[in-house]
Amino acid sequence: MSSTGHLVALPSSVAHFSGALILTSRARRPSGWLLCLGLLWPMQSAAAQAAPQPADSDSVAAGPRFHQKAIRPWHAAVALGGIAAISLLDQPIHHASQQRNDSKDDAAGIFRHFGQPEVYVTVGLGTIATGLIAGNNRITMAGVRISSAVLLAGGTTVIIKRIVGRWRPYQTDHAWQFSPFDKDYDAFPSGHTSVAFALATSASDEIHRTWATIPLYIIATGTGLSRLNDDKHWFSDVVAGAALGFTSAKFVNGRWRVFGLSAPHFLLVHGGAGFSMSLPMPVLR
């Protein structure tokens, strides 16, 4: 069996070029459905955003099926300002959270798992596997989006932690103590919380049912509170983690466009795998 590559120009708006590299298998019989991550970073036109998607499309997320909310730099500035204001409550909330007992510790021990690999890896890969086994493209791609949201939230969290270098509560009595770029100090933001909210938000958007949304966010909130109880984070670390996880999921799901950047598009290609990308092109006037 061998494979060939084809470069295909895809329809796009006037100011953009879209291309896809499609790999197909040469075999005597069809190779079946293959899963691929088609990364499409479009600078989308209004027409592309409004394009209807067939219910049985092979590309589960071939384009936005809803109006995207544009997140601009001033939104981020307001969010950061709010987190800075919230940090004024860090020490009194920390003091209150350390009034611990066995019941609180037991509850924290349960909720903590929602921000750890045994849960988010199992949910993401389990959903993908379920879709592949059942031959259900929508379930498969839901798992891909959930896993991608968690990965984005976790990766971004690690980068910010390294840059900020905030001391954890058990390392200092002062909430505003920082050692930037020191790997020993990584309180801000809370990684457990960012991953938990990415998982909860992504799963909630996929299921889109109140009976699922409420418990998912309760569990994610419990995960954040467990980090306060365990003396691992300040309150503002948890709030920042929740905001980061929520934003990561909304971005990956295509509901939010951040600083003009749209999420990757995940595609299922019949008989092969493809990489699709849209690039902004200069317009000659």
C-alpha positions in Angstrom: 0.0 0.0 0.0 1.3 3.5 -0.9 0.0 7.0 -0.6 -0.1 10.0 -2.8 -0.4 13.7 -1.9 -2.6 16.2 -3.6 -2.6 20.0 -3.1 -6.1 21.3 -3.5 -7.2 24.9 -3.6 -10.4 25.4 -1.6 -13.1 28.1 -2.0 -12.5 31.1 0.1 -13.2 34.8 0.5 -11.6 37.3 -1.9 -8.9 38.3 0.5 -7.9 34.8 1.6 -6.3 31.6 0.1 -7.3 28.2 1.4 -5.4 25.0 0.6 -5.5 21.4 1.7 -2.9 18.7 1.5 -4.9 15.4 1.1 -3.2 12.0 1.6 -5.1 9.1 0.1 -4.3 5.4 0.2 -3.9 3.2 -2.9 -5.7 0.0 -2.1 -7.9 -2.5 -3.8 -10.7 -1.8 -1.4 -11.7 1.4 0.4 -9.6 2.1 3.4 -12.6 3.2 5.4 -13.1 6.3 7.6 -9.9 7.9 8.9 -9.8 10.5 11.6 -7.7 13.6 10.9 -7.1 16.9 12.6 -7.7 19.4 9.8 -6.2 22.6 11.2 -8.0 25.5 9.5 -7.1 28.9 10.8 -9.4 31.2 8.8 -9.5 35.0 8.9 -13.2 34.5 8.3 -15.5 36.6 6.2 -19.1 37.3 7.2 -20.2 35.0 4.3 -18.1 32.1 5.5 -19.5 32.5 9.1 -23.0 32.4 7.8 -22.6 29.4 5.5 -25.0 26.6 6.5 -23.6 23.2 7.4 -25.3 20.0 6.2 -26.5 17.9 9.1 -24.7 14.8 7.7 -21.5 16.6 6.7 -18.3 14.6 6.9 -16.7 17.7 8.4 -18.4 18.0 11.8 -16.9 21.4 12.4 -16.4 22.6 8.8 -17.5 26.1 9.7 -19.2 28.0 12.5 -22.8 27.0 13.0 -23.5 30.0 15.2 -22.5 33.6 15.6 -18.9 33.9 16.9 -18.2 36.3 19.8 -15.1 38.4 19.1 -12.8 38.7 22.0 -10.7 41.9 21.7 -7.6 43.1 23.7 -9.7 45.4 25.8 -11.8 42.4 27.0 -8.5 40.8 28.2 -7.5 44.0 29.9 -10.8 44.2 31.7 -10.5 40.6 32.8 -6.9 41.1 34.1 -8.0 44.2 35.9 -10.8 42.2 37.6 -8.4 39.5 38.6 -6.1 42.1 40.1 -9.0 43.5 42.1 -10.0 40.1 43.3 -6.5 39.4 44.5 -7.1 42.0 47.2 -9.2 39.3 48.8 -6.6 36.6 48.5 -5.3 36.7 52.1 -8.6 36.9 53.9 -10.1 34.1 51.8 -7.0 32.1 52.3 -7.3 32.5 56.1 -11.0 31.4 55.9 -10.2 28.4 53.6 -7.7 27.0 56.1 -10.4 26.4 58.8 -10.3 22.8 57.7 -11.9 19.6 59.0 -12.0 16.0 57.8 -15.2 16.5 55.8 -13.8 19.4 53.8 -10.6 17.5 53.2 -12.5 14.4 52.0 -14.6 16.5 49.6 -11.5 18.3 48.3 -9.8 15.0 47.7 -12.8 13.9 45.5 -13.1 17.2 43.5 -9.3 17.4 43.0 -9.4 14.4 40.6 -11.5 16.4 38.0 -8.4 18.5 37.3 -6.1 15.5 36.9 -5.2 13.2 34.0 -7.2 10.2 35.3 -10.3 12.2 34.5 -9.6 14.6 31.6 -7.6 12.1 29.6 -10.1 9.4 30.2 -13.0 11.6 29.2 -11.3 13.0 26.1 -9.8 9.8 24.7 -12.8 7.7 25.9 -15.2 9.9 23.8 -13.0 9.6 20.8 -12.8 5.9 21.1 -16.5 5.6 21.6 -17.2 7.5 18.4 -14.7 5.4 16.4 -16.1 2.2 17.7 -19.7 3.3 17.1 -18.9 4.8 13.7 -20.3 8.1 14.9 -18.4 11.0 13.5 -20.0 13.6 15.7 -19.0 11.8 18.9 -15.5 11.3 17.6 -15.1 15.0 16.9 -16.7 16.0 20.2 -13.9 14.0 21.8 -11.3 15.7 19.7 -12.6 19.1 20.6 -12.8 18.3 24.3 -9.2 16.9 24.3 -8.0 20.0 22.4 -9.6 22.4 24.8 -8.0 20.7 27.8 -4.6 20.6 26.0 -4.8 24.3 25.1 -5.8 25.3 28.6 -3.1 23.2 30.2 -0.4 24.3 27.8 -1.2 28.0 28.2 -1.4 27.6 32.0 2.1 26.1 32.1 3.5 29.0 30.1 1.9 31.7 32.3 3.0 29.9 35.4 6.6 30.0 34.3 6.5 33.7 33.4 4.6 35.0 36.4 6.4 32.9 39.1 3.9 33.5 41.9 4.5 31.9 45.3 2.0 29.4 46.6 0.2 30.0 50.0 2.2 27.4 51.8 5.4 29.0 50.6 4.8 32.5 51.9 2.4 34.6 54.1 2.2 37.3 51.5 -0.1 37.0 48.5 1.8 39.4 46.3 5.2 37.6 46.3 6.6 36.7 42.8 9.8 35.2 41.4 9.3 35.4 37.6 10.8 32.6 35.5 11.6 30.5 38.6 10.1 27.0 38.2 9.8 26.5 41.9 7.1 29.2 42.1 4.1 28.5 39.9 0.8 29.3 41.7 -0.7 31.6 39.0 -3.0 30.4 37.5 -4.4 27.2 38.9 -3.7 24.4 36.5 -6.3 22.0 38.1 -8.9 24.7 37.8 -8.1 25.7 34.2 -8.2 22.1 33.0 -11.4 21.4 35.0 -13.2 24.4 33.5 -12.0 23.6 30.0 -13.4 20.1 30.4 -16.6 21.3 31.9 -17.2 24.0 29.3 -16.3 21.9 26.3 -18.4 18.9 27.5 -21.3 21.3 28.3 -21.2 22.9 24.8 -21.2 19.4 23.2 -24.0 18.0 25.2 -26.0 21.3 25.3 -28.4 20.1 28.0 -29.1 21.8 31.3 -29.0 18.5 33.2 -25.4 18.2 32.1 -24.3 21.8 32.3 -25.1 22.4 35.9 -23.3 19.4 37.4 -20.3 19.9 35.2 -19.8 23.5 36.4 -20.5 22.5 40.0 -17.7 19.9 39.8 -15.3 22.4 38.1 -16.0 24.9 40.8 -15.5 22.3 43.4 -12.1 21.5 41.8 -11.1 25.2 42.2 -12.3 25.3 45.8 -10.3 22.1 46.6 -7.1 24.0 45.6 -7.9 26.6 48.2 -8.6 24.0 50.8 -5.4 22.2 50.1 -3.4 25.4 50.5 -2.1 25.2 46.9 -3.5 28.4 45.5 -4.7 31.9 46.2 -8.3 32.8 45.3 -7.2 34.9 42.3 -5.2 31.9 41.0 -8.4 29.9 40.9 -10.4 32.7 39.3 -7.8 33.1 36.6 -7.6 29.4 36.0 -11.4 29.2 35.6 -11.4 32.1 33.1 -8.5 30.6 31.1 -10.2 27.2 30.9 -13.6 28.7 29.9 -11.9 30.8 27.2 -9.9 27.8 25.9 -13.0 25.7 25.4 -15.0 28.5 23.8 -12.1 29.2 21.4 -11.7 25.5 20.4 -15.4 25.0 20.0 -15.5 28.0 17.6 -17.8 30.1 19.7 -15.2 32.7 20.4 -12.7 34.4 18.1 -9.8 35.6 20.1 -7.9 38.7 18.9 -9.0 38.0 15.4 -7.9 34.4 15.5 -10.3 31.6 14.9 -10.1 28.1 16.2 -8.7 25.1 14.2 -11.3 23.2 12.2 -11.5 19.5 12.8 -12.3 17.4 9.8 -13.1 13.8 8.9 -12.0 12.9 5.5 -13.4 9.8 3.6 -10.5 7.6 2.4 -7.7 9.7 3.8 -6.5 12.5 6.0 -6.0 16.1 5.1 -4.5 19.3 6.5 -6.4 22.4 5.6 -5.4 26.0 6.2 -6.6 29.5 5.3 -4.1 32.3 5.1 -4.8 36.0 4.8 -3.6 37.4 1.5 -2.8 41.1 0.7 -5.5 42.8 -1.4 -4.3 44.9 -4.3 -6.3 48.1 -4.8 
